[in-house]
């Protein structure tokens, strides 16, 4: 299958939940899932490893090196399976400063991994489209594989969100939502 990096527009968007759900669903279907985590986060890595049934590996180009990140991914990615990489913070957030060194975006570029962007859609409608379009166009060196809207309020909210990202092309991926209206 290859690999995918699940990144968010920021902390708290639901990256870990999406990764855990993907790992569980794909593992249940018999696919070998190798979990990875950008940065030195051992809690999310432990959860991903437990669900995937394999140890999760850290990919951190800031603490190690770009060559080490590429080599570690190549060494631990399962043949015929999926390398599932969870980003940290927001897609472009890393060690700080004027660039994205140490970020999920850097790992995606270094490894040629497509990005699945998680957008927290609670409390926004068309604005989520502007946010997603900005992320998609901010770095032409990244490949945006899809968008998952998390916290969708219902069918009409979903339709508004999808219309907002229509300029990106194919329909975004959707996470099952729960109705939170009164």
VMD Tcl script that builds the backbone (N, CA, C; Angstrom):
set m [mol new atoms 546]
animate dup $m
set s [atomselect $m all]
$s set {name element resname resid chain x y z} {
  {N N UNK 1 A 0.821 -1.199 0.000}
  {CA C UNK 1 A 0.000 0.000 0.000}
  {C C UNK 1 A 0.856 1.250 0.000}
  {N N UNK 2 A 1.928 1.279 0.791}
  {CA C UNK 2 A 2.749 2.472 0.827}
  {C C UNK 2 A 2.771 3.136 2.178}
  {N N UNK 3 A 2.554 4.442 2.156}
  {CA C UNK 3 A 2.627 5.199 3.400}
  {C C UNK 3 A 1.755 6.434 3.318}
  {N N UNK 4 A 1.388 6.928 4.502}
  {CA C UNK 4 A 0.630 8.172 4.612}
  {C C UNK 4 A 1.019 8.837 5.925}
  {N N UNK 5 A 1.077 10.155 5.903}
  {CA C UNK 5 A 1.362 10.940 7.098}
  {C C UNK 5 A 0.094 11.698 7.467}
  {N N UNK 6 A -0.410 11.443 8.657}
  {CA C UNK 6 A -1.609 12.114 9.146}
  {C C UNK 6 A -1.162 13.343 9.929}
  {N N UNK 7 A -1.524 14.515 9.430}
  {CA C UNK 7 A -1.125 15.779 10.061}
  {C C UNK 7 A -2.367 16.604 10.330}
  {N N UNK 8 A -2.228 17.553 11.226}
  {CA C UNK 8 A -3.353 18.422 11.547}
  {C C UNK 8 A -3.030 19.869 11.261}
  {N N UNK 9 A -4.060 20.679 11.307}
  {CA C UNK 9 A -3.866 22.118 11.158}
  {C C UNK 9 A -3.308 22.712 12.451}
  {N N UNK 10 A -3.328 21.930 13.524}
  {CA C UNK 10 A -2.789 22.353 14.811}
  {C C UNK 10 A -2.934 21.225 15.811}
  {N N UNK 11 A -2.559 21.494 17.036}
  {CA C UNK 11 A -2.727 20.520 18.110}
  {C C UNK 11 A -4.217 20.402 18.442}
  {N N UNK 12 A -4.655 19.199 18.759}
  {CA C UNK 12 A -6.037 19.008 19.185}
  {C C UNK 12 A -7.043 18.833 18.063}
  {N N UNK 13 A -6.592 18.590 16.839}
  {CA C UNK 13 A -7.520 18.414 15.719}
  {C C UNK 13 A -8.072 16.993 15.631}
  {N N UNK 14 A -7.410 16.042 16.281}
  {CA C UNK 14 A -7.860 14.654 16.230}
  {C C UNK 14 A -6.918 13.737 15.469}
  {N N UNK 15 A -5.665 14.144 15.277}
  {CA C UNK 15 A -4.690 13.323 14.552}
  {C C UNK 15 A -4.543 11.936 15.172}
  {N N UNK 16 A -4.389 11.901 16.488}
  {CA C UNK 16 A -4.174 10.618 17.154}
  {C C UNK 16 A -5.391 9.727 16.998}
  {N N UNK 17 A -6.583 10.282 17.170}
  {CA C UNK 17 A -7.807 9.496 17.015}
  {C C UNK 17 A -7.919 8.937 15.605}
  {N N UNK 18 A -7.626 9.752 14.595}
  {CA C UNK 18 A -7.678 9.299 13.210}
  {C C UNK 18 A -6.659 8.191 12.978}
  {N N UNK 19 A -5.429 8.373 13.475}
  {CA C UNK 19 A -4.396 7.343 13.302}
  {C C UNK 19 A -4.780 6.038 13.988}
  {N N UNK 20 A -5.300 6.141 15.209}
  {CA C UNK 20 A -5.709 4.929 15.929}
  {C C UNK 20 A -6.835 4.210 15.191}
  {N N UNK 21 A -7.804 4.970 14.684}
  {CA C UNK 21 A -8.915 4.359 13.937}
  {C C UNK 21 A -8.413 3.699 12.655}
  {N N UNK 22 A -7.525 4.374 11.932}
  {CA C UNK 22 A -6.969 3.775 10.713}
  {C C UNK 22 A -6.169 2.511 11.022}
  {N N UNK 23 A -5.321 2.589 12.036}
  {CA C UNK 23 A -4.510 1.428 12.409}
  {C C UNK 23 A -5.397 0.256 12.806}
  {N N UNK 24 A -6.428 0.519 13.593}
  {CA C UNK 24 A -7.330 -0.554 14.031}
  {C C UNK 24 A -8.080 -1.163 12.858}
  {N N UNK 25 A -8.640 -0.316 12.007}
  {CA C UNK 25 A -9.428 -0.821 10.873}
  {C C UNK 25 A -8.562 -1.621 9.898}
  {N N UNK 26 A -7.391 -1.105 9.586}
  {CA C UNK 26 A -6.526 -1.791 8.614}
  {C C UNK 26 A -5.928 -3.067 9.191}
  {N N UNK 27 A -5.557 -3.042 10.459}
  {CA C UNK 27 A -5.024 -4.245 11.109}
  {C C UNK 27 A -6.093 -5.323 11.189}
  {N N UNK 28 A -7.321 -4.907 11.507}
  {CA C UNK 28 A -8.448 -5.856 11.573}
  {C C UNK 28 A -8.689 -6.522 10.229}
  {N N UNK 29 A -8.383 -5.808 9.158}
  {CA C UNK 29 A -8.548 -6.374 7.808}
  {C C UNK 29 A -7.349 -7.213 7.373}
  {N N UNK 30 A -6.379 -7.365 8.262}
  {CA C UNK 30 A -5.234 -8.212 7.972}
  {C C UNK 30 A -4.049 -7.498 7.331}
  {N N UNK 31 A -4.111 -6.196 7.215}
  {CA C UNK 31 A -2.997 -5.448 6.623}
  {C C UNK 31 A -1.931 -5.189 7.683}
  {N N UNK 32 A -0.683 -5.296 7.306}
  {CA C UNK 32 A 0.416 -4.976 8.216}
  {C C UNK 32 A 0.585 -3.460 8.264}
  {N N UNK 33 A 0.412 -2.902 9.439}
  {CA C UNK 33 A 0.535 -1.463 9.642}
  {C C UNK 33 A 1.756 -1.207 10.519}
  {N N UNK 34 A 2.687 -0.402 10.017}
  {CA C UNK 34 A 3.851 -0.004 10.797}
  {C C UNK 34 A 3.633 1.429 11.260}
  {N N UNK 35 A 3.463 1.649 12.566}
  {CA C UNK 35 A 3.202 3.000 13.066}
  {C C UNK 35 A 4.492 3.789 13.307}
  {N N UNK 36 A 4.416 5.077 13.016}
  {CA C UNK 36 A 5.507 6.009 13.245}
  {C C UNK 36 A 4.932 7.286 13.845}
  {N N UNK 37 A 5.774 8.022 14.559}
  {CA C UNK 37 A 5.364 9.293 15.152}
  {C C UNK 37 A 6.457 10.323 14.904}
  {N N UNK 38 A 6.061 11.480 14.383}
  {CA C UNK 38 A 7.009 12.570 14.200}
  {C C UNK 38 A 7.268 13.196 15.561}
  {N N UNK 39 A 8.546 13.359 15.891}
  {CA C UNK 39 A 8.916 13.994 17.146}
  {C C UNK 39 A 9.091 12.999 18.274}
  {N N UNK 40 A 9.418 13.502 19.452}
  {CA C UNK 40 A 9.748 12.645 20.592}
  {C C UNK 40 A 8.563 12.311 21.504}
  {N N UNK 41 A 7.385 12.137 20.965}
  {CA C UNK 41 A 6.178 11.874 21.759}
  {C C UNK 41 A 6.046 10.373 22.009}
  {N N UNK 42 A 6.243 9.933 23.240}
  {CA C UNK 42 A 6.175 8.500 23.530}
  {C C UNK 42 A 4.768 8.022 23.858}
  {N N UNK 43 A 3.866 8.912 24.260}
  {CA C UNK 43 A 2.509 8.479 24.620}
  {C C UNK 43 A 1.723 8.085 23.374}
  {N N UNK 44 A 1.640 8.990 22.383}
  {CA C UNK 44 A 0.932 8.658 21.150}
  {C C UNK 44 A 1.578 7.457 20.456}
  {N N UNK 45 A 2.905 7.394 20.478}
  {CA C UNK 45 A 3.611 6.273 19.852}
  {C C UNK 45 A 3.234 4.952 20.530}
  {N N UNK 46 A 3.132 4.951 21.861}
  {CA C UNK 46 A 2.766 3.731 22.583}
  {C C UNK 46 A 1.347 3.288 22.222}
  {N N UNK 47 A 0.429 4.250 22.125}
  {CA C UNK 47 A -0.945 3.918 21.745}
  {C C UNK 47 A -0.996 3.344 20.330}
  {N N UNK 48 A -0.307 4.003 19.400}
  {CA C UNK 48 A -0.291 3.513 18.012}
  {C C UNK 48 A 0.301 2.123 17.932}
  {N N UNK 49 A 1.389 1.899 18.647}
  {CA C UNK 49 A 2.022 0.585 18.646}
  {C C UNK 49 A 1.102 -0.494 19.192}
  {N N UNK 50 A 0.385 -0.174 20.267}
  {CA C UNK 50 A -0.531 -1.147 20.866}
  {C C UNK 50 A -1.640 -1.521 19.889}
  {N N UNK 51 A -2.194 -0.545 19.201}
  {CA C UNK 51 A -3.298 -0.813 18.269}
  {C C UNK 51 A -2.804 -1.563 17.030}
  {N N UNK 52 A -1.632 -1.189 16.524}
  {CA C UNK 52 A -1.101 -1.824 15.319}
  {C C UNK 52 A -0.445 -3.175 15.610}
  {N N UNK 53 A -0.142 -3.444 16.883}
  {CA C UNK 53 A 0.499 -4.701 17.232}
  {C C UNK 53 A 1.980 -4.742 16.866}
  {N N UNK 54 A 2.574 -3.571 16.698}
  {CA C UNK 54 A 4.004 -3.455 16.374}
  {C C UNK 54 A 4.538 -2.211 17.064}
  {N N UNK 55 A 5.811 -2.187 17.407}
  {CA C UNK 55 A 6.352 -0.975 18.036}
  {C C UNK 55 A 6.273 0.224 17.089}
  {N N UNK 56 A 5.927 1.359 17.641}
  {CA C UNK 56 A 5.934 2.596 16.854}
  {C C UNK 56 A 7.328 3.194 16.917}
  {N N UNK 57 A 7.776 3.763 15.820}
  {CA C UNK 57 A 9.111 4.350 15.720}
  {C C UNK 57 A 8.994 5.868 15.621}
  {N N UNK 58 A 9.928 6.557 16.236}
  {CA C UNK 58 A 9.971 8.012 16.144}
  {C C UNK 58 A 10.725 8.416 14.885}
  {N N UNK 59 A 10.207 9.414 14.197}
  {CA C UNK 59 A 10.885 10.013 13.042}
  {C C UNK 59 A 11.098 11.479 13.386}
  {N N UNK 60 A 12.316 11.836 13.714}
  {CA C UNK 60 A 12.590 13.187 14.181}
  {C C UNK 60 A 13.857 13.729 13.520}
  {N N UNK 61 A 13.697 14.447 12.401}
  {CA C UNK 61 A 14.882 14.950 11.702}
  {C C UNK 61 A 15.626 16.046 12.457}
  {N N UNK 62 A 15.003 16.644 13.456}
  {CA C UNK 62 A 15.666 17.677 14.241}
  {C C UNK 62 A 16.623 17.051 15.253}
  {N N UNK 63 A 16.189 15.963 15.908}
  {CA C UNK 63 A 17.032 15.306 16.910}
  {C C UNK 63 A 18.016 14.323 16.285}
  {N N UNK 64 A 17.713 13.834 15.097}
  {CA C UNK 64 A 18.600 12.875 14.435}
  {C C UNK 64 A 19.159 13.537 13.178}
  {N N UNK 65 A 18.750 13.044 12.019}
  {CA C UNK 65 A 19.166 13.654 10.750}
  {C C UNK 65 A 18.185 13.216 9.671}
  {N N UNK 66 A 18.124 13.954 8.567}
  {CA C UNK 66 A 17.254 13.532 7.467}
  {C C UNK 66 A 17.598 12.133 6.960}
  {N N UNK 67 A 18.877 11.808 6.857}
  {CA C UNK 67 A 19.270 10.472 6.395}
  {C C UNK 67 A 18.783 9.391 7.349}
  {N N UNK 68 A 18.865 9.652 8.656}
  {CA C UNK 68 A 18.408 8.677 9.637}
  {C C UNK 68 A 16.906 8.456 9.520}
  {N N UNK 69 A 16.156 9.529 9.322}
  {CA C UNK 69 A 14.698 9.420 9.179}
  {C C UNK 69 A 14.353 8.544 7.977}
  {N N UNK 70 A 14.967 8.822 6.832}
  {CA C UNK 70 A 14.698 8.023 5.626}
  {C C UNK 70 A 15.082 6.565 5.835}
  {N N UNK 71 A 16.241 6.323 6.454}
  {CA C UNK 71 A 16.704 4.949 6.671}
  {C C UNK 71 A 15.795 4.193 7.642}
  {N N UNK 72 A 15.358 4.864 8.709}
  {CA C UNK 72 A 14.487 4.216 9.689}
  {C C UNK 72 A 13.141 3.847 9.063}
  {N N UNK 73 A 12.592 4.761 8.288}
  {CA C UNK 73 A 11.321 4.481 7.623}
  {C C UNK 73 A 11.486 3.302 6.658}
  {N N UNK 74 A 12.538 3.321 5.860}
  {CA C UNK 74 A 12.766 2.234 4.895}
  {C C UNK 74 A 12.974 0.891 5.604}
  {N N UNK 75 A 13.663 0.897 6.724}
  {CA C UNK 75 A 13.964 -0.339 7.455}
  {C C UNK 75 A 12.714 -0.938 8.110}
  {N N UNK 76 A 11.790 -0.103 8.563}
  {CA C UNK 76 A 10.653 -0.611 9.342}
  {C C UNK 76 A 9.324 -0.621 8.596}
  {N N UNK 77 A 9.282 -0.112 7.371}
  {CA C UNK 77 A 8.008 -0.117 6.654}
  {C C UNK 77 A 7.734 -1.533 6.151}
  {N N UNK 78 A 6.517 -2.016 6.345}
  {CA C UNK 78 A 6.225 -3.412 6.005}
  {C C UNK 78 A 5.969 -3.606 4.508}
  {N N UNK 79 A 6.617 -4.587 3.898}
  {CA C UNK 79 A 6.343 -4.853 2.483}
  {C C UNK 79 A 4.865 -5.208 2.288}
  {N N UNK 80 A 4.214 -4.553 1.362}
  {CA C UNK 80 A 2.797 -4.808 1.094}
  {C C UNK 80 A 1.857 -4.250 2.139}
  {N N UNK 81 A 2.387 -3.555 3.126}
  {CA C UNK 81 A 1.556 -2.982 4.174}
  {C C UNK 81 A 1.532 -1.470 4.086}
  {N N UNK 82 A 1.288 -0.842 5.221}
  {CA C UNK 82 A 1.182 0.613 5.268}
  {C C UNK 82 A 2.046 1.169 6.385}
  {N N UNK 83 A 2.871 2.144 6.055}
  {CA C UNK 83 A 3.571 2.930 7.068}
  {C C UNK 83 A 2.638 4.090 7.409}
  {N N UNK 84 A 2.143 4.100 8.632}
  {CA C UNK 84 A 1.200 5.108 9.100}
  {C C UNK 84 A 1.953 6.050 10.031}
  {N N UNK 85 A 2.159 7.278 9.576}
  {CA C UNK 85 A 2.958 8.248 10.320}
  {C C UNK 85 A 2.040 9.321 10.901}
  {N N UNK 86 A 2.099 9.481 12.221}
  {CA C UNK 86 A 1.335 10.562 12.845}
  {C C UNK 86 A 2.233 11.780 13.015}
  {N N UNK 87 A 1.767 12.926 12.544}
  {CA C UNK 87 A 2.508 14.169 12.700}
  {C C UNK 87 A 2.416 14.681 14.126}
  {N N UNK 88 A 2.984 15.861 14.327}
  {CA C UNK 88 A 2.905 16.507 15.637}
  {C C UNK 88 A 2.445 17.941 15.436}
  {N N UNK 89 A 1.794 18.491 16.437}
  {CA C UNK 89 A 1.321 19.871 16.396}
  {C C UNK 89 A 0.615 20.132 15.063}
  {N N UNK 90 A 0.886 21.285 14.434}
  {CA C UNK 90 A 0.365 21.553 13.103}
  {C C UNK 90 A 1.357 21.062 12.062}
  {N N UNK 91 A 0.905 20.862 10.858}
  {CA C UNK 91 A 1.729 20.303 9.790}
  {C C UNK 91 A 3.078 20.996 9.648}
  {N N UNK 92 A 3.110 22.313 9.744}
  {CA C UNK 92 A 4.346 23.065 9.511}
  {C C UNK 92 A 5.064 23.479 10.794}
  {N N UNK 93 A 4.595 23.014 11.951}
  {CA C UNK 93 A 5.191 23.382 13.235}
  {C C UNK 93 A 6.311 22.413 13.582}
  {N N UNK 94 A 7.485 22.972 13.856}
  {CA C UNK 94 A 8.628 22.132 14.184}
  {C C UNK 94 A 9.419 22.697 15.342}
  {N N UNK 95 A 10.713 22.815 15.128}
  {CA C UNK 95 A 11.615 23.272 16.177}
  {C C UNK 95 A 11.483 24.764 16.449}
  {N N UNK 96 A 10.765 25.460 15.614}
  {CA C UNK 96 A 10.592 26.902 15.787}
  {C C UNK 96 A 11.468 27.663 14.817}
  {N N UNK 97 A 11.387 28.957 14.882}
  {CA C UNK 97 A 12.195 29.766 13.978}
  {C C UNK 97 A 11.507 29.995 12.646}
  {N N UNK 98 A 12.275 30.414 11.661}
  {CA C UNK 98 A 11.698 30.837 10.384}
  {C C UNK 98 A 11.376 29.712 9.408}
  {N N UNK 99 A 11.636 28.449 9.801}
  {CA C UNK 99 A 11.373 27.342 8.869}
  {C C UNK 99 A 10.614 26.232 9.590}
  {N N UNK 100 A 10.405 25.129 8.892}
  {CA C UNK 100 A 9.634 24.031 9.478}
  {C C UNK 100 A 10.528 22.840 9.843}
  {N N UNK 101 A 11.769 23.125 10.202}
  {CA C UNK 101 A 12.703 22.068 10.584}
  {C C UNK 101 A 12.128 21.251 11.747}
  {N N UNK 102 A 12.155 19.933 11.596}
  {CA C UNK 102 A 11.638 19.042 12.633}
  {C C UNK 102 A 10.139 18.816 12.577}
  {N N UNK 103 A 9.469 19.380 11.591}
  {CA C UNK 103 A 8.005 19.283 11.509}
  {C C UNK 103 A 7.546 18.055 10.730}
  {N N UNK 104 A 6.251 17.807 10.788}
  {CA C UNK 104 A 5.651 16.748 9.979}
  {C C UNK 104 A 5.829 17.051 8.495}
  {N N UNK 105 A 5.752 18.325 8.116}
  {CA C UNK 105 A 5.947 18.696 6.710}
  {C C UNK 105 A 7.352 18.318 6.250}
  {N N UNK 106 A 8.351 18.549 7.091}
  {CA C UNK 106 A 9.717 18.171 6.714}
  {C C UNK 106 A 9.825 16.664 6.520}
  {N N UNK 107 A 9.234 15.886 7.419}
  {CA C UNK 107 A 9.272 14.424 7.293}
  {C C UNK 107 A 8.563 13.990 6.012}
  {N N UNK 108 A 7.420 14.592 5.705}
  {CA C UNK 108 A 6.691 14.238 4.475}
  {C C UNK 108 A 7.543 14.522 3.238}
  {N N UNK 109 A 8.204 15.677 3.207}
  {CA C UNK 109 A 9.070 16.012 2.055}
  {C C UNK 109 A 10.265 15.072 1.963}
  {N N UNK 110 A 10.922 14.822 3.096}
  {CA C UNK 110 A 12.117 13.968 3.111}
  {C C UNK 110 A 11.833 12.556 2.610}
  {N N UNK 111 A 10.631 12.076 2.902}
  {CA C UNK 111 A 10.299 10.679 2.607}
  {C C UNK 111 A 9.345 10.511 1.422}
  {N N UNK 112 A 8.919 11.628 0.827}
  {CA C UNK 112 A 7.983 11.545 -0.288}
  {C C UNK 112 A 6.644 10.959 0.122}
  {N N UNK 113 A 6.209 11.258 1.340}
  {CA C UNK 113 A 4.979 10.684 1.880}
  {C C UNK 113 A 3.802 11.635 1.684}
  {N N UNK 114 A 2.695 11.145 1.125}
  {CA C UNK 114 A 1.496 11.974 1.000}
  {C C UNK 114 A 0.904 12.303 2.374}
  {N N UNK 115 A 0.261 13.460 2.451}
  {CA C UNK 115 A -0.289 13.957 3.711}
  {C C UNK 115 A -1.810 13.864 3.707}
  {N N UNK 116 A -2.339 13.339 4.791}
  {CA C UNK 116 A -3.773 13.331 5.052}
  {C C UNK 116 A -3.993 14.377 6.136}
  {N N UNK 117 A -4.654 15.484 5.779}
  {CA C UNK 117 A -4.803 16.622 6.677}
  {C C UNK 117 A -6.083 16.511 7.494}
  {N N UNK 118 A -5.960 16.600 8.818}
  {CA C UNK 118 A -7.112 16.584 9.718}
  {C C UNK 118 A -7.446 18.026 10.085}
  {N N UNK 119 A -8.679 18.420 9.798}
  {CA C UNK 119 A -9.165 19.769 10.067}
  {C C UNK 119 A -10.278 19.685 11.110}
  {N N UNK 120 A -10.142 20.418 12.188}
  {CA C UNK 120 A -11.190 20.485 13.198}
  {C C UNK 120 A -12.285 21.404 12.660}
  {N N UNK 121 A -13.429 20.822 12.339}
  {CA C UNK 121 A -14.513 21.577 11.702}
  {C C UNK 121 A -15.529 22.121 12.696}
  {N N UNK 122 A -15.306 21.906 13.981}
  {CA C UNK 122 A -16.242 22.423 14.981}
  {C C UNK 122 A -16.193 23.943 14.993}
  {N N UNK 123 A -17.338 24.565 14.859}
  {CA C UNK 123 A -17.427 26.008 14.956}
  {C C UNK 123 A -17.041 26.758 13.698}
  {N N UNK 124 A -16.816 26.051 12.594}
  {CA C UNK 124 A -16.513 26.713 11.323}
  {C C UNK 124 A -17.333 26.068 10.210}
  {N N UNK 125 A -17.459 26.767 9.120}
  {CA C UNK 125 A -18.149 26.220 7.947}
  {C C UNK 125 A -17.248 26.473 6.732}
  {N N UNK 126 A -17.557 27.516 5.953}
  {CA C UNK 126 A -16.733 27.816 4.772}
  {C C UNK 126 A -15.299 28.158 5.146}
  {N N UNK 127 A -15.094 28.696 6.325}
  {CA C UNK 127 A -13.736 29.040 6.768}
  {C C UNK 127 A -12.822 27.819 6.803}
  {N N UNK 128 A -13.373 26.640 7.055}
  {CA C UNK 128 A -12.564 25.422 7.033}
  {C C UNK 128 A -11.995 25.192 5.636}
  {N N UNK 129 A -12.749 25.576 4.616}
  {CA C UNK 129 A -12.252 25.468 3.240}
  {C C UNK 129 A -11.063 26.380 3.005}
  {N N UNK 130 A -11.152 27.609 3.502}
  {CA C UNK 130 A -10.040 28.553 3.354}
  {C C UNK 130 A -8.800 28.027 4.079}
  {N N UNK 131 A -8.997 27.470 5.244}
  {CA C UNK 131 A -7.892 26.919 6.011}
  {C C UNK 131 A -7.243 25.752 5.256}
  {N N UNK 132 A -8.057 24.817 4.794}
  {CA C UNK 132 A -7.542 23.649 4.071}
  {C C UNK 132 A -6.848 24.057 2.777}
  {N N UNK 133 A -7.432 25.012 2.040}
  {CA C UNK 133 A -6.802 25.483 0.797}
  {C C UNK 133 A -5.448 26.119 1.083}
  {N N UNK 134 A -5.360 26.875 2.164}
  {CA C UNK 134 A -4.084 27.476 2.543}
  {C C UNK 134 A -3.033 26.418 2.841}
  {N N UNK 135 A -3.405 25.392 3.582}
  {CA C UNK 135 A -2.473 24.314 3.884}
  {C C UNK 135 A -2.055 23.582 2.611}
  {N N UNK 136 A -2.998 23.356 1.719}
  {CA C UNK 136 A -2.695 22.625 0.481}
  {C C UNK 136 A -1.739 23.398 -0.421}
  {N N UNK 137 A -1.824 24.706 -0.399}
  {CA C UNK 137 A -1.023 25.518 -1.327}
  {C C UNK 137 A 0.221 26.137 -0.699}
  {N N UNK 138 A 0.353 26.051 0.601}
  {CA C UNK 138 A 1.453 26.701 1.308}
  {C C UNK 138 A 2.821 26.168 0.887}
  {N N UNK 139 A 2.918 24.855 0.679}
  {CA C UNK 139 A 4.186 24.231 0.300}
  {C C UNK 139 A 3.961 23.320 -0.899}
  {N N UNK 140 A 4.340 23.775 -2.108}
  {CA C UNK 140 A 4.135 22.956 -3.308}
  {C C UNK 140 A 4.928 21.656 -3.299}
  {N N UNK 141 A 5.886 21.512 -2.367}
  {CA C UNK 141 A 6.671 20.288 -2.273}
  {C C UNK 141 A 5.957 19.153 -1.567}
  {N N UNK 142 A 4.777 19.427 -1.035}
  {CA C UNK 142 A 4.001 18.395 -0.338}
  {C C UNK 142 A 2.879 17.883 -1.218}
  {N N UNK 143 A 2.519 16.633 -1.017}
  {CA C UNK 143 A 1.399 16.027 -1.723}
  {C C UNK 143 A 0.259 15.826 -0.729}
  {N N UNK 144 A -0.825 16.560 -0.913}
  {CA C UNK 144 A -1.988 16.423 -0.046}
  {C C UNK 144 A -2.879 15.314 -0.599}
  {N N UNK 145 A -2.944 14.204 0.138}
  {CA C UNK 145 A -3.704 13.033 -0.307}
  {C C UNK 145 A -5.193 13.174 -0.032}
  {N N UNK 146 A -5.545 13.936 0.992}
  {CA C UNK 146 A -6.951 14.092 1.333}
  {C C UNK 146 A -7.116 14.901 2.598}
  {N N UNK 147 A -8.368 15.160 2.921}
  {CA C UNK 147 A -8.720 15.948 4.098}
  {C C UNK 147 A -9.758 15.173 4.889}
  {N N UNK 148 A -9.569 15.128 6.177}
  {CA C UNK 148 A -10.580 14.560 7.068}
  {C C UNK 148 A -11.104 15.711 7.916}
  {N N UNK 149 A -12.399 15.968 7.827}
  {CA C UNK 149 A -13.029 16.964 8.681}
  {C C UNK 149 A -13.468 16.257 9.949}
  {N N UNK 150 A -12.983 16.711 11.061}
  {CA C UNK 150 A -13.317 16.122 12.345}
  {C C UNK 150 A -14.320 17.037 13.049}
  {N N UNK 151 A -15.306 16.460 13.709}
  {CA C UNK 151 A -16.290 17.251 14.436}
  {C C UNK 151 A -17.365 17.839 13.547}
  {N N UNK 152 A -17.729 17.130 12.485}
  {CA C UNK 152 A -18.770 17.604 11.566}
  {C C UNK 152 A -20.125 17.494 12.259}
  {N N UNK 153 A -20.927 18.564 12.160}
  {CA C UNK 153 A -22.186 18.648 12.877}
  {C C UNK 153 A -23.371 17.957 12.236}
  {N N UNK 154 A -23.293 17.591 10.989}
  {CA C UNK 154 A -24.414 16.943 10.321}
  {C C UNK 154 A -24.252 17.049 8.813}
  {N N UNK 155 A -25.237 16.531 8.076}
  {CA C UNK 155 A -25.130 16.484 6.617}
  {C C UNK 155 A -24.962 17.853 5.942}
  {N N UNK 156 A -25.694 18.864 6.378}
  {CA C UNK 156 A -25.562 20.161 5.715}
  {C C UNK 156 A -24.214 20.812 6.041}
  {N N UNK 157 A -23.729 20.599 7.250}
  {CA C UNK 157 A -22.400 21.096 7.620}
  {C C UNK 157 A -21.349 20.421 6.733}
  {N N UNK 158 A -21.460 19.105 6.565}
  {CA C UNK 158 A -20.531 18.361 5.707}
  {C C UNK 158 A -20.546 18.906 4.286}
  {N N UNK 159 A -21.725 19.145 3.743}
  {CA C UNK 159 A -21.835 19.672 2.376}
  {C C UNK 159 A -21.158 21.032 2.244}
  {N N UNK 160 A -21.340 21.896 3.241}
  {CA C UNK 160 A -20.689 23.214 3.227}
  {C C UNK 160 A -19.172 23.067 3.264}
  {N N UNK 161 A -18.681 22.169 4.114}
  {CA C UNK 161 A -17.238 21.933 4.210}
  {C C UNK 161 A -16.680 21.424 2.887}
  {N N UNK 162 A -17.362 20.464 2.296}
  {CA C UNK 162 A -16.895 19.897 1.022}
  {C C UNK 162 A -16.912 20.942 -0.089}
  {N N UNK 163 A -17.922 21.796 -0.104}
  {CA C UNK 163 A -17.975 22.857 -1.118}
  {C C UNK 163 A -16.798 23.818 -0.944}
  {N N UNK 164 A -16.404 24.051 0.296}
  {CA C UNK 164 A -15.296 24.958 0.567}
  {C C UNK 164 A -13.959 24.466 0.055}
  {N N UNK 165 A -13.793 23.146 -0.041}
  {CA C UNK 165 A -12.520 22.597 -0.536}
  {C C UNK 165 A -12.642 22.072 -1.963}
  {N N UNK 166 A -13.773 22.309 -2.618}
  {CA C UNK 166 A -13.973 21.844 -3.994}
  {C C UNK 166 A -12.857 22.288 -4.951}
  {N N UNK 167 A -12.293 23.498 -4.799}
  {CA C UNK 167 A -11.207 23.897 -5.701}
  {C C UNK 167 A -9.979 22.984 -5.644}
  {N N UNK 168 A -9.857 22.160 -4.594}
  {CA C UNK 168 A -8.725 21.233 -4.498}
  {C C UNK 168 A -8.885 20.021 -5.403}
  {N N UNK 169 A -10.079 19.769 -5.912}
  {CA C UNK 169 A -10.259 18.607 -6.783}
  {C C UNK 169 A -11.157 17.566 -6.145}
  {N N UNK 170 A -10.668 16.300 -6.074}
  {CA C UNK 170 A -11.516 15.201 -5.588}
  {C C UNK 170 A -12.076 15.465 -4.200}
  {N N UNK 171 A -13.194 14.840 -3.926}
  {CA C UNK 171 A -13.864 15.027 -2.638}
  {C C UNK 171 A -12.942 14.641 -1.491}
  {N N UNK 172 A -12.993 15.373 -0.403}
  {CA C UNK 172 A -12.165 15.019 0.755}
  {C C UNK 172 A -12.678 13.752 1.432}
  {N N UNK 173 A -11.800 13.100 2.127}
  {CA C UNK 173 A -12.211 11.969 2.942}
  {C C UNK 173 A -13.015 12.511 4.109}
  {N N UNK 174 A -13.907 11.710 4.633}
  {CA C UNK 174 A -14.743 12.170 5.741}
  {C C UNK 174 A -14.680 11.170 6.879}
  {N N UNK 175 A -14.596 11.688 8.064}
  {CA C UNK 175 A -14.702 10.861 9.252}
  {C C UNK 175 A -16.171 10.840 9.649}
  {N N UNK 176 A -16.633 9.722 10.164}
  {CA C UNK 176 A -18.006 9.643 10.636}
  {C C UNK 176 A -18.244 10.724 11.691}
  {N N UNK 177 A -19.346 11.402 11.580}
  {CA C UNK 177 A -19.619 12.494 12.503}
  {C C UNK 177 A -20.738 12.101 13.449}
  {N N UNK 178 A -20.869 12.856 14.485}
  {CA C UNK 178 A -22.008 12.704 15.385}
  {C C UNK 178 A -22.754 14.023 15.412}
  {N N UNK 179 A -24.029 13.931 15.459}
  {CA C UNK 179 A -24.862 15.129 15.480}
  {C C UNK 179 A -24.782 15.744 16.870}
  {N N UNK 180 A -24.402 17.024 16.917}
  {CA C UNK 180 A -24.261 17.667 18.221}
  {C C UNK 180 A -25.250 18.813 18.387}
  {N N UNK 181 A -26.195 18.918 17.454}
  {CA C UNK 181 A -27.174 20.008 17.551}
  {C C UNK 181 A -28.184 19.741 18.649}
  {N N UNK 182 A -28.982 20.765 18.948}
  {CA C UNK 182 A -29.978 20.599 20.026}
  {C C UNK 182 A -31.250 19.998 19.511}
}
mol reanalyze $m
mol bondsrecalc $m
mol representation Tube
mol addrep $m
